[in-house]
């Protein structure tokens, strides 16, 4: 078969953009200590990661085969990577994992608010993925990719015998056919436990052969150009089927390492539990007054003002906090489509010439905590975007500004659990 956008390839075997994988699940371990949250969370909160380390102790854990980004600037990255690779080899040599061959795993995550996120673990074909804006591949990044973030990740992956993902890929499946097919085809339970640090409860089950076929058939319907064109009202564009929600830099790293596949979790954009939270900004060790002065003086052409209330004619709004001060930034004639783009454009230029360290923060409360730590810290609280606009925006504009949204709060992010041999 030669249908490029369907589930078939030119090879004899049935192989698609998203397909079953040889999935490794640890056995005879304490899952509560094995599974930890994604490495790009709590990047300014060493206390969190120290508490996780203490809770795990000497037990086998995904923490010992990842590198939390909070430690990237400590100067010991090389040694940490060597330790990670050594621990991975030890886990393999000691038969820590059971391998589920050619499998999908259906997973349900119950959050602290009672909502359930459903997903499918499988592998993604990186030949069908691109993070380059304008390339119309079936798998695309939803946000701008920071090329400088790829080389450090390559160093972690290049000699690793395992991959253990926190990647979440989205499909725009309003009728919920794909994930429902997985749920209907479930068989054996492979994990069922409480995640640490308020992460909720998670279960995972294998999917039957019939269920696997129904998943692939449902995905194929989403890939048809005629269905795609009608759904989004566009012409002469190749279908976007999979949008990378979390872990885009991990996918980009895998591709840079010449990997053909990457293990991911597939989630429906319309899953009721999936809430798009804004990603805020905090600039540490800077001069907040000078920064705000330049924000106004260099952005005068967009009708920007800083006020103690929201302007009725503002098209974009975000909140600035430093010390005891709270100001609304009102933008009447924006040059970027989203407030986050307007702000990021300014911060990139300002921090290229002035003192300050930028971090991307999940949660209003975390921003407030950092503001209280020092008068040299300034925070920017941004509005959320509507998740229904995601696919259309990527189709038409290529990608959102980097770090535009987060799929849920930090404790709702994907926890490391399944692995795959590289």
NORRA-V453350 format. One record per pair of residues at least 4 apart in sequence whose ideal C-beta (glycine too) atoms are under 6 Angstrom apart, sorted by the first residue. I is the first residue (numbers start at 0). J is the second residue. D is the distance in whole Angstrom. If there is no record, write none. Layout:
i=I j=J d=D
i=I j=J d=D
//
This chain:
i=0 j=7 d=4
i=1 j=9 d=6
i=2 j=7 d=6
i=4 j=222 d=4
i=4 j=238 d=5
i=5 j=219 d=5
i=5 j=222 d=5
i=6 j=15 d=4
i=6 j=215 d=5
i=6 j=219 d=5
i=8 j=14 d=5
i=14 j=18 d=6
i=16 j=124 d=5
i=16 j=127 d=4
i=16 j=137 d=5
i=17 j=121 d=5
i=17 j=123 d=6
i=18 j=121 d=6
i=18 j=122 d=6
i=19 j=101 d=5
i=19 j=102 d=5
i=19 j=103 d=5
i=19 j=121 d=6
i=19 j=211 d=6
i=20 j=121 d=5
i=20 j=122 d=4
i=20 j=262 d=6
i=20 j=419 d=6
i=21 j=98 d=6
i=21 j=100 d=5
i=22 j=99 d=5
i=22 j=102 d=5
i=22 j=104 d=6
i=22 j=417 d=5
i=23 j=96 d=4
i=23 j=98 d=5
i=23 j=418 d=4
i=24 j=97 d=6
i=24 j=189 d=5
i=25 j=33 d=6
i=25 j=95 d=5
i=25 j=96 d=6
i=26 j=97 d=5
i=28 j=33 d=5
i=28 j=59 d=5
i=29 j=58 d=6
i=30 j=34 d=6
i=30 j=190 d=6
i=30 j=192 d=4
i=31 j=192 d=6
i=31 j=193 d=6
i=31 j=195 d=6
i=32 j=55 d=5
i=32 j=58 d=4
i=32 j=60 d=5
i=33 j=60 d=5
i=33 j=61 d=6
i=34 j=194 d=6
i=34 j=414 d=4
i=34 j=416 d=5
i=35 j=51 d=6
i=35 j=61 d=5
i=35 j=62 d=5
i=35 j=415 d=6
i=36 j=40 d=5
i=36 j=412 d=6
i=36 j=414 d=5
i=37 j=165 d=4
i=37 j=412 d=5
i=37 j=413 d=6
i=38 j=65 d=5
i=38 j=67 d=5
i=38 j=68 d=6
i=39 j=68 d=5
i=40 j=409 d=4
i=40 j=412 d=5
i=41 j=47 d=4
i=42 j=68 d=5
i=42 j=69 d=5
i=43 j=358 d=5
i=45 j=49 d=6
i=45 j=69 d=6
i=48 j=67 d=5
i=48 j=69 d=6
i=55 j=60 d=4
i=55 j=62 d=6
i=61 j=65 d=6
i=61 j=163 d=6
i=61 j=415 d=4
i=63 j=86 d=5
i=64 j=83 d=5
i=64 j=86 d=5
i=64 j=87 d=5
i=66 j=79 d=6
i=66 j=155 d=6
i=75 j=79 d=6
i=80 j=154 d=6
i=80 j=155 d=5
i=84 j=158 d=5
i=84 j=159 d=6
i=87 j=159 d=6
i=87 j=160 d=5
i=87 j=161 d=5
i=89 j=93 d=6
i=90 j=95 d=4
i=102 j=205 d=6
i=103 j=119 d=5
i=103 j=121 d=5
i=103 j=206 d=4
i=103 j=211 d=6
i=104 j=120 d=4
i=104 j=203 d=5
i=105 j=119 d=6
i=105 j=181 d=4
i=105 j=182 d=6
i=105 j=185 d=5
i=105 j=204 d=5
i=105 j=206 d=6
i=106 j=118 d=5
i=106 j=203 d=5
i=107 j=115 d=5
i=107 j=117 d=5
i=107 j=202 d=5
i=108 j=116 d=5
i=108 j=199 d=6
i=108 j=201 d=5
i=109 j=115 d=5
i=109 j=199 d=5
i=109 j=200 d=4
i=110 j=114 d=5
i=110 j=199 d=5
i=110 j=411 d=6
i=111 j=197 d=6
i=111 j=199 d=6
i=114 j=272 d=4
i=115 j=272 d=6
i=116 j=270 d=6
i=116 j=272 d=4
i=117 j=178 d=5
i=118 j=264 d=4
i=118 j=265 d=6
i=118 j=266 d=5
i=119 j=181 d=5
i=119 j=265 d=5
i=120 j=264 d=5
i=120 j=417 d=5
i=122 j=260 d=4
i=122 j=262 d=6
i=123 j=261 d=5
i=123 j=263 d=5
i=125 j=254 d=5
i=127 j=136 d=6
i=127 j=137 d=5
i=127 j=138 d=5
i=128 j=136 d=6
i=128 j=138 d=4
i=129 j=134 d=4
i=129 j=136 d=4
i=130 j=140 d=4
i=130 j=144 d=4
i=130 j=251 d=5
i=132 j=397 d=4
i=132 j=398 d=5
i=133 j=397 d=5
i=135 j=237 d=4
i=137 j=240 d=5
i=138 j=241 d=4
i=139 j=239 d=6
i=139 j=393 d=6
i=140 j=144 d=6
i=140 j=243 d=5
i=140 j=247 d=5
i=140 j=398 d=6
i=141 j=242 d=5
i=141 j=243 d=6
i=141 j=393 d=6
i=141 j=399 d=6
i=142 j=398 d=6
i=142 j=399 d=5
i=142 j=401 d=5
i=142 j=403 d=6
i=143 j=398 d=5
i=143 j=400 d=6
i=143 j=401 d=4
i=144 j=251 d=6
i=145 j=401 d=6
i=148 j=248 d=5
i=149 j=251 d=5
i=149 j=252 d=6
i=149 j=255 d=6
i=152 j=252 d=4
i=153 j=157 d=5
i=153 j=252 d=6
i=153 j=255 d=5
i=153 j=256 d=6
i=156 j=252 d=6
i=156 j=256 d=5
i=157 j=256 d=6
i=161 j=418 d=5
i=162 j=262 d=6
i=162 j=419 d=5
i=162 j=421 d=5
i=163 j=415 d=5
i=163 j=418 d=4
i=164 j=262 d=5
i=164 j=263 d=6
i=165 j=246 d=5
i=165 j=413 d=4
i=166 j=246 d=3
i=166 j=249 d=5
i=166 j=263 d=4
i=167 j=244 d=5
i=167 j=245 d=4
i=167 j=264 d=5
i=167 j=266 d=6
i=167 j=413 d=6
i=168 j=241 d=5
i=168 j=243 d=6
i=168 j=263 d=5
i=168 j=265 d=5
i=169 j=242 d=5
i=169 j=244 d=5
i=169 j=266 d=6
i=169 j=268 d=5
i=170 j=267 d=6
i=171 j=268 d=5
i=171 j=390 d=5
i=172 j=176 d=6
i=172 j=177 d=5
i=172 j=267 d=5
i=173 j=269 d=6
i=175 j=179 d=5
i=175 j=267 d=6
i=176 j=217 d=4
i=177 j=214 d=6
i=177 j=217 d=4
i=177 j=218 d=6
i=178 j=267 d=5
i=180 j=213 d=4
i=180 j=214 d=5
i=180 j=217 d=5
i=181 j=206 d=6
i=181 j=214 d=6
i=184 j=206 d=5
i=184 j=207 d=4
i=184 j=209 d=6
i=184 j=210 d=2
i=185 j=204 d=4
i=186 j=205 d=5
i=186 j=207 d=5
i=187 j=205 d=5
i=188 j=204 d=5
i=189 j=203 d=5
i=190 j=203 d=5
i=191 j=202 d=4
i=193 j=200 d=5
i=194 j=198 d=3
i=194 j=199 d=6
i=194 j=201 d=6
i=194 j=414 d=5
i=197 j=410 d=5
i=198 j=410 d=5
i=198 j=414 d=6
i=206 j=210 d=4
i=206 j=211 d=6
i=221 j=240 d=5
i=222 j=238 d=6
i=222 j=240 d=5
i=224 j=238 d=6
i=227 j=238 d=4
i=228 j=233 d=6
i=231 j=391 d=6
i=231 j=394 d=6
i=239 j=394 d=5
i=242 j=393 d=6
i=243 j=247 d=4
i=244 j=406 d=5
i=245 j=406 d=6
i=250 j=261 d=6
i=253 j=258 d=4
i=253 j=261 d=4
i=262 j=419 d=4
i=266 j=270 d=6
i=273 j=406 d=6
i=274 j=407 d=6
i=275 j=383 d=6
i=275 j=384 d=6
i=275 j=386 d=4
i=275 j=404 d=5
i=276 j=405 d=5
i=277 j=381 d=4
i=277 j=382 d=6
i=277 j=383 d=5
i=278 j=359 d=5
i=278 j=402 d=5
i=278 j=405 d=5
i=279 j=360 d=5
i=279 j=366 d=5
i=279 j=380 d=5
i=279 j=381 d=6
i=280 j=379 d=4
i=281 j=358 d=5
i=281 j=360 d=5
i=281 j=366 d=6
i=281 j=369 d=5
i=281 j=378 d=5
i=282 j=355 d=4
i=282 j=357 d=5
i=282 j=377 d=5
i=283 j=356 d=5
i=283 j=376 d=5
i=284 j=356 d=6
i=284 j=375 d=5
i=285 j=290 d=6
i=285 j=354 d=6
i=285 j=355 d=3
i=287 j=321 d=4
i=287 j=377 d=4
i=293 j=297 d=5
i=293 j=349 d=6
i=294 j=298 d=6
i=294 j=345 d=6
i=298 j=303 d=4
i=301 j=330 d=6
i=301 j=332 d=5
i=301 j=333 d=6
i=301 j=334 d=6
i=302 j=331 d=3
i=302 j=332 d=4
i=303 j=330 d=5
i=304 j=329 d=5
i=305 j=326 d=5
i=305 j=328 d=6
i=306 j=327 d=5
i=309 j=316 d=6
i=309 j=327 d=5
i=310 j=329 d=4
i=312 j=331 d=6
i=313 j=329 d=4
i=313 j=331 d=6
i=314 j=333 d=6
i=315 j=330 d=4
i=315 j=333 d=5
i=315 j=338 d=4
i=315 j=341 d=6
i=316 j=327 d=6
i=316 j=329 d=6
i=317 j=328 d=5
i=317 j=338 d=5
i=317 j=379 d=6
i=317 j=381 d=5
i=318 j=327 d=6
i=318 j=380 d=4
i=319 j=326 d=5
i=319 j=328 d=6
i=319 j=379 d=6
i=320 j=325 d=6
i=320 j=370 d=5
i=320 j=378 d=4
i=321 j=377 d=4
i=322 j=374 d=5
i=330 j=341 d=6
i=333 j=341 d=5
i=335 j=340 d=3
i=335 j=341 d=5
i=338 j=381 d=6
i=339 j=343 d=6
i=339 j=381 d=5
i=339 j=400 d=5
i=339 j=403 d=5
i=340 j=400 d=4
i=342 j=379 d=6
i=343 j=400 d=5
i=345 j=349 d=6
i=346 j=350 d=6
i=349 j=353 d=6
i=350 j=355 d=5
i=350 j=357 d=6
i=359 j=402 d=4
i=360 j=365 d=5
i=360 j=366 d=5
i=361 j=405 d=5
i=361 j=409 d=5
i=366 j=378 d=4
i=369 j=376 d=5
i=370 j=376 d=6
i=370 j=378 d=5
i=384 j=404 d=5
i=388 j=392 d=5
i=392 j=396 d=5
i=399 j=403 d=4
i=407 j=411 d=3
//
